[in-house]
Amino acid sequence: MHRNMETISNQFQMTIVVTEDVLDEANHVNNVEYLRWVQQVSQQHWESKVCEETIQKYAWVALDHHIQYKRPAYLNEELILKTYITGNTAATCTRMVEIYRDDKLITKATTHWCLIDNRTQKPSRIPAEILARFI
């Protein structure tokens, strides 16, 4: 389902241009690159919403990724990566990442992440003040 980004609160978006180093032998973006972009936009969203102290205290680890490839992307195309949180439990969240070219959805990823305490490396309950920045 395509969601109108104007209706999604706490979304984050970034723009990238496809470079030659991300192409595969068929001259379109390699599937692995989409996963890198999912991680990149997720990390930038996190860093844009919390302070340095929070970044030092917590990190997110991926539990799983489900990526749907709708259309290929090619060299020099400008892509818009949009992300937002769709749900959470005490220590996890579900993140949607949508990648668009010319307002057409080309890739969609649903990822599940767990918040960990950097000191203990164990799952941590998501503090209300963090949750409020993303939901």
Backbone as CSV, one residue per row, in Angstrom:
resi,resn,N_x,N_y,N_z,CA_x,CA_y,CA_z,C_x,C_y,C_z
1,MET,0.843,-1.179,0.000,0.000,0.000,0.000,0.888,1.243,0.000
2,HIS,0.677,2.134,-0.909,1.412,3.399,-0.946,0.789,4.339,0.070
3,ARG,1.637,4.901,0.915,1.135,5.827,1.928,1.528,7.242,1.547
4,ASN,0.622,8.150,1.695,0.895,9.555,1.462,1.762,10.055,2.612
5,MET,2.974,10.501,2.304,3.925,10.863,3.350,3.477,12.087,4.150
6,GLU,2.571,12.879,3.603,2.072,14.018,4.361,1.282,13.564,5.592
7,THR,0.758,12.343,5.567,-0.074,11.873,6.669,0.716,11.093,7.714
8,ILE,1.992,10.890,7.490,2.796,10.111,8.421,3.612,11.064,9.288
9,SER,3.354,11.025,10.592,4.123,11.885,11.482,5.469,11.232,11.774
10,ASN,6.405,12.033,12.135,7.738,11.571,12.522,8.444,10.754,11.443
11,GLN,8.187,11.065,10.205,8.905,10.431,9.108,10.253,11.123,8.896
12,PHE,11.124,10.433,8.196,12.428,10.984,7.829,12.663,10.638,6.375
13,GLN,13.335,11.536,5.665,13.603,11.263,4.263,14.974,11.786,3.881
14,MET,15.598,11.088,2.936,16.875,11.519,2.378,16.893,11.185,0.889
15,THR,17.717,11.874,0.163,17.833,11.665,-1.277,19.229,11.152,-1.584
16,ILE,19.300,10.181,-2.492,20.592,9.674,-2.955,20.573,9.619,-4.473
17,VAL,21.754,9.569,-5.062,21.894,9.388,-6.500,22.645,8.080,-6.710
18,VAL,22.126,7.251,-7.600,22.740,5.954,-7.870,24.089,6.155,-8.542
19,THR,25.112,5.551,-7.964,26.473,5.639,-8.501,26.891,4.296,-9.096
20,GLU,27.917,4.332,-9.903,28.365,3.142,-10.622,28.787,2.001,-9.693
21,ASP,29.334,2.344,-8.545,29.837,1.307,-7.634,28.743,0.453,-6.995
22,VAL,27.459,0.813,-7.139,26.372,0.015,-6.558,25.644,-0.836,-7.596
23,LEU,26.120,-0.806,-8.836,25.470,-1.556,-9.905,25.970,-2.995,-9.956
24,ASP,25.114,-3.889,-10.429,25.513,-5.282,-10.617,25.793,-5.539,-12.096
25,GLU,25.991,-6.792,-12.460,26.333,-7.132,-13.844,25.207,-6.826,-14.830
26,ALA,23.989,-6.650,-14.350,22.865,-6.281,-15.217,22.708,-4.766,-15.337
27,ASN,23.631,-4.019,-14.727,23.646,-2.549,-14.764,22.463,-1.907,-14.055
28,HIS,21.927,-2.589,-13.058,20.969,-1.932,-12.165,21.457,-2.137,-10.734
29,VAL,20.846,-1.447,-9.793,21.307,-1.471,-8.414,21.272,-2.907,-7.884
30,ASN,22.389,-3.317,-7.304,22.509,-4.636,-6.697,21.580,-4.731,-5.491
31,ASN,20.940,-5.876,-5.314,19.997,-6.056,-4.215,20.611,-5.760,-2.850
32,VAL,21.871,-6.062,-2.665,22.538,-5.818,-1.386,22.568,-4.329,-1.050
33,GLU,22.638,-3.488,-2.069,22.698,-2.043,-1.834,21.420,-1.528,-1.186
34,TYR,20.289,-2.099,-1.544,19.036,-1.658,-0.930,19.076,-1.879,0.583
35,LEU,19.637,-3.002,0.995,19.772,-3.263,2.426,20.696,-2.237,3.074
36,ARG,21.781,-1.907,2.415,22.673,-0.853,2.949,21.927,0.471,3.081
37,TRP,21.119,0.798,2.091,20.368,2.051,2.144,19.324,2.017,3.254
38,VAL,18.697,0.863,3.467,17.744,0.719,4.578,18.448,1.015,5.891
39,GLN,19.625,0.451,6.069,20.380,0.690,7.299,20.826,2.145,7.403
40,GLN,21.255,2.717,6.293,21.727,4.102,6.296,20.617,5.080,6.663
41,VAL,19.454,4.968,6.026,18.365,5.906,6.324,17.846,5.681,7.742
42,SER,17.857,4.442,8.199,17.426,4.150,9.569,18.365,4.811,10.575
43,GLN,19.659,4.679,10.349,20.649,5.282,11.249,20.545,6.808,11.239
44,GLN,20.394,7.381,10.059,20.287,8.844,9.986,19.009,9.344,10.657
45,HIS,17.933,8.598,10.533,16.692,8.968,11.220,16.918,8.968,12.724
46,TRP,17.516,7.903,13.242,17.841,7.785,14.674,18.678,8.979,15.132
47,GLU,19.763,9.247,14.402,20.677,10.321,14.799,20.043,11.705,14.692
48,SER,19.052,11.862,13.814,18.403,13.172,13.658,17.424,13.469,14.789
49,LYS,17.000,12.438,15.524,15.950,12.609,16.529,16.437,12.589,17.972
50,VAL,17.658,12.100,18.202,18.132,11.974,19.583,19.460,12.701,19.764
51,CYS,19.785,12.979,21.015,21.019,13.696,21.324,22.206,12.724,21.351
52,GLU,23.392,13.291,21.379,24.621,12.499,21.395,24.690,11.579,22.613
53,GLU,24.221,12.048,23.742,24.220,11.227,24.963,23.391,9.950,24.765
54,THR,22.252,10.087,24.122,21.392,8.932,23.847,22.068,7.984,22.857
55,ILE,22.719,8.529,21.846,23.444,7.713,20.868,24.559,6.926,21.543
56,GLN,25.213,7.553,22.518,26.276,6.859,23.253,25.720,5.760,24.158
57,LYS,24.522,5.951,24.664,23.934,4.999,25.609,23.256,3.817,24.929
58,TYR,22.616,4.047,23.776,21.807,3.022,23.114,22.209,2.827,21.657
59,ALA,21.849,1.657,21.138,21.993,1.365,19.709,20.860,0.439,19.298
60,TRP,20.625,0.380,18.023,19.613,-0.524,17.465,20.309,-1.652,16.734
61,VAL,19.832,-2.866,16.947,20.331,-4.012,16.186,19.168,-4.593,15.393
62,ALA,19.462,-4.999,14.172,18.433,-5.555,13.300,18.076,-6.969,13.729
63,LEU,16.792,-7.246,13.776,16.306,-8.600,14.045,15.975,-9.313,12.738
64,ASP,15.392,-8.576,11.796,15.120,-9.142,10.471,14.784,-8.017,9.501
65,HIS,14.892,-8.352,8.222,14.553,-7.428,7.134,13.707,-8.190,6.124
66,HIS,12.665,-7.556,5.651,11.872,-8.103,4.550,11.828,-7.032,3.472
67,ILE,12.440,-7.321,2.322,12.541,-6.328,1.248,11.759,-6.810,0.036
68,GLN,10.936,-5.917,-0.489,10.191,-6.184,-1.719,10.758,-5.295,-2.818
69,TYR,11.223,-5.916,-3.886,11.773,-5.189,-5.020,10.669,-5.047,-6.070
70,LYS,10.247,-3.807,-6.309,9.134,-3.541,-7.222,9.611,-3.181,-8.628
71,ARG,10.668,-2.360,-8.703,11.217,-1.882,-9.974,12.725,-1.720,-9.806
72,PRO,13.500,-1.855,-10.878,14.950,-1.644,-10.766,15.298,-0.155,-10.732
73,ALA,16.473,0.142,-10.231,17.018,1.504,-10.264,18.331,1.453,-11.037
74,TYR,18.629,2.556,-11.732,19.771,2.594,-12.644,20.700,3.770,-12.340
75,LEU,21.857,3.734,-12.969,22.899,4.740,-12.801,22.351,6.159,-12.956
76,ASN,22.767,7.021,-12.046,22.464,8.462,-12.027,21.018,8.800,-11.674
77,GLU,20.218,7.823,-11.357,18.848,8.137,-10.945,18.845,8.684,-9.520
78,GLU,17.984,9.652,-9.299,17.798,10.208,-7.963,16.691,9.422,-7.266
79,LEU,17.005,8.925,-6.082,16.055,8.137,-5.310,15.759,8.835,-4.001
80,ILE,14.518,8.746,-3.569,14.110,9.306,-2.283,13.831,8.143,-1.345
81,LEU,14.525,8.135,-0.225,14.339,7.121,0.805,13.521,7.737,1.918
82,LYS,12.401,7.098,2.249,11.517,7.583,3.307,11.398,6.491,4.360
83,THR,11.421,6.888,5.619,11.303,5.910,6.688,10.451,6.449,7.824
84,TYR,9.820,5.511,8.520,8.989,5.845,9.673,8.750,4.576,10.466
85,ILE,8.398,4.746,11.714,8.122,3.628,12.614,6.628,3.319,12.547
86,THR,6.309,2.033,12.416,4.903,1.634,12.307,4.379,0.951,13.562
87,GLY,5.264,0.589,14.477,4.815,-0.069,15.698,5.988,-0.391,16.604
88,ASN,5.671,-0.823,17.814,6.740,-1.148,18.760,6.233,-2.100,19.839
89,THR,7.195,-2.734,20.498,6.948,-3.478,21.729,7.807,-2.801,22.786
90,ALA,8.007,-3.435,23.916,8.790,-2.816,24.989,10.212,-2.488,24.549
91,ALA,10.846,-3.386,23.771,12.253,-3.184,23.396,12.484,-3.205,21.893
92,THR,11.423,-3.357,21.091,11.609,-3.440,19.644,10.730,-2.443,18.914
93,CYS,11.091,-2.216,17.664,10.231,-1.399,16.811,10.208,-1.993,15.414
94,THR,9.155,-1.653,14.703,9.014,-2.031,13.301,9.166,-0.758,12.486
95,ARG,10.074,-0.800,11.536,10.378,0.365,10.714,10.052,0.041,9.258
96,MET,9.415,0.996,8.603,9.151,0.900,7.172,10.141,1.811,6.453
97,VAL,10.711,1.310,5.376,11.540,2.122,4.488,10.971,1.961,3.089
98,GLU,10.697,3.076,2.448,10.190,3.079,1.082,11.169,3.870,0.226
99,ILE,11.480,3.333,-0.941,12.400,3.999,-1.861,11.630,4.323,-3.131
100,TYR,11.690,5.596,-3.505,10.927,6.105,-4.652,11.846,6.675,-5.723
101,ARG,11.388,6.546,-6.960,11.973,7.242,-8.107,10.807,7.878,-8.833
102,ASP,10.858,9.180,-9.012,9.781,9.898,-9.718,8.407,9.554,-9.151
103,ASP,8.285,9.574,-7.838,7.028,9.298,-7.134,6.505,7.872,-7.316
104,LYS,7.336,6.982,-7.853,6.939,5.574,-8.000,7.726,4.739,-7.006
105,LEU,7.008,3.925,-6.266,7.646,3.046,-5.293,8.463,1.992,-6.027
106,ILE,9.763,1.918,-5.724,10.586,0.898,-6.377,11.002,-0.204,-5.406
107,THR,11.093,0.125,-4.125,11.477,-0.869,-3.125,10.804,-0.520,-1.811
108,LYS,10.408,-1.564,-1.090,9.761,-1.383,0.207,10.374,-2.399,1.167
109,ALA,10.755,-1.933,2.342,11.353,-2.827,3.338,10.670,-2.645,4.680
110,THR,10.378,-3.754,5.316,9.892,-3.758,6.683,10.999,-4.380,7.526
111,THR,11.428,-3.674,8.541,12.514,-4.174,9.378,12.104,-4.133,10.843
112,HIS,12.630,-5.066,11.588,12.399,-5.113,13.030,13.747,-4.904,13.716
113,TRP,13.732,-4.010,14.679,14.949,-3.615,15.380,14.742,-3.779,16.881
114,CYS,15.829,-4.050,17.582,15.799,-4.141,19.041,16.747,-3.095,19.609
115,LEU,16.285,-2.354,20.590,17.121,-1.372,21.262,18.017,-2.100,22.262
116,ILE,19.306,-1.799,22.204,20.222,-2.392,23.176,20.942,-1.303,23.958
117,ASP,21.321,-1.652,25.149,22.150,-0.793,25.993,23.592,-1.019,25.540
118,ASN,24.279,0.024,25.132,25.651,-0.125,24.631,26.610,-0.664,25.685
119,ARG,26.362,-0.361,26.941,27.256,-0.815,28.005,27.117,-2.315,28.245
120,THR,25.874,-2.794,28.335,25.644,-4.204,28.658,25.508,-5.087,27.419
121,GLN,25.230,-4.459,26.275,24.968,-5.186,25.023,23.736,-6.084,25.131
122,LYS,22.794,-5.703,26.001,21.555,-6.458,26.195,20.366,-5.594,25.782
123,PRO,19.247,-6.256,25.419,18.051,-5.487,25.075,17.654,-4.538,26.188
124,SER,17.121,-3.399,25.785,16.694,-2.377,26.729,15.274,-1.948,26.391
125,ARG,14.490,-1.721,27.415,13.155,-1.163,27.207,13.325,0.217,26.560
126,ILE,12.488,0.509,25.583,12.567,1.806,24.903,12.008,2.879,25.836
127,PRO,12.843,3.831,26.251,12.348,4.896,27.124,11.237,5.712,26.438
128,ALA,10.283,6.143,27.223,9.142,6.909,26.692,9.598,8.144,25.919
129,GLU,10.652,8.817,26.401,11.109,10.028,25.713,11.697,9.729,24.336
130,ILE,12.265,8.545,24.140,12.743,8.151,22.824,11.560,7.772,21.951
131,LEU,10.685,6.972,22.475,9.519,6.524,21.727,8.704,7.716,21.207
132,ALA,8.557,8.722,22.029,7.772,9.896,21.651,8.354,10.620,20.439
133,ARG,9.634,10.505,20.212,10.276,11.175,19.070,10.022,10.445,17.752
134,PHE,9.628,9.185,17.818,9.501,8.377,16.609,8.084,7.928,16.297
135,ILE,7.210,7.893,17.297,5.841,7.408,17.082,4.878,8.592,17.075
